[in-house]
């Protein structure tokens, strides 16, 4: 068995419990759920880049940014 298969097997085993809260948002409700998750992560992680959840916080932030860029109009200066 290759190293990649081992990693994929581990991902499969661990993904099911996480898939409920980490996903690409397609609706306003899903977006709101991710924002709430990010708020909780910010409270837990703060500015500690070495915190075990720091990379998760970054991933959730990227998912939120992606949704916002596609669904939230930019504010324009008048």
Number of C-alpha atoms within 10 A of each C-alpha: 5 6 8 9 10 11 11 11 12 11 11 10 10 11 12 10 9 9 10 8 13 17 16 16 17 11 11 11 10 17 19 13 16 21 16 12 17 19 14 13 17 16 10 14 18 12 10 11 12 9 13 10 15 17 13 15 21 15 15 20 17 13 17 20 14 14 18 14 10 9 12 10 8 8 6 5 4 3
